[in-house]
Amino acid sequence: MQSDEEILKSKIKELLSSRRGRSENWICVRVERLLNAAKQNPFQQTMYSSHLVNLKVLISLILQYQEHLSGLEENIDALAEEI
């Protein structure tokens, strides 16, 4: 059976764009932050399925924003090389 850490790592890798991958260390840092935040969750005893749906949507939005920012960085780098 996979640990919470392994599940989070695989989900993050799955959600990341293959176009611009992240290092294993980057993923490990994010997993550690998520696990620490989960330990501090004041609503841990009153988790509803709607909370999980909302959390998944927010995580997807954040990852989409990061992907968009990565695309902008690539454009900036390309323009800088032209100049």
C-alpha positions, 0 to 999 in steps of 0.5 A: 500500500502506498504512503500518503507521501507516495500518493501525493508525489504521483498525483503532482507528477500526474498533474504537472505538464510534461512540457515543463517538468519539475525536479524530484526535489521540487516535488518533495518540497511541495509534498512536505509542505502539503503534509505539514499543512494537513497536520495543522488542519483545524477541520480535520475531524469535520471533513466533508466530500465537498471540501475534497472537491473544492480542494481538488479544484483549487489545486488544479487552478494553481497548477494551471496558473503555474503552467501558464507562468512557465509558458510566459517565462519561456516567452520572456526567455525567447524574447530576451535571446532575440534582443 
